[in-house]
Amino acid sequence: MKMSQQTISMLKILALGNRQIEKGKVQPVADVVERLRRHRRSPETE
């Protein structure tokens, strides 16, 4: 069976995510959302 390039790419992304989880490189979604909201409210810096 031949996998499409898109399927292979998706499997690589999933594997990367699994490695990040195993290494503890994850954050609670509530923390990420709050950080994004604060960033969106802050004035642009040039």
GIKAMO-V963692 format. One record per backbone hydrogen bond with DSSP energy under -1.0 kcal/mol. CO is the residue of the C=O (numbers start at 0). NH is the residue of the N-H. If there is no record, write none. Layout:
[[CO/NH] [CO/NH]]
This chain:
[[3/7] [4/8] [5/9] [6/10] [7/11] [8/12] [9/13] [10/14] [11/15] [12/16] [13/17] [14/18] [15/19] [16/20] [17/21] [18/22] [19/24] [20/23] [23/25] [27/31] [28/32] [29/33] [30/34] [31/35] [32/36] [33/37] [34/38] [35/39] [36/40] [37/41]]
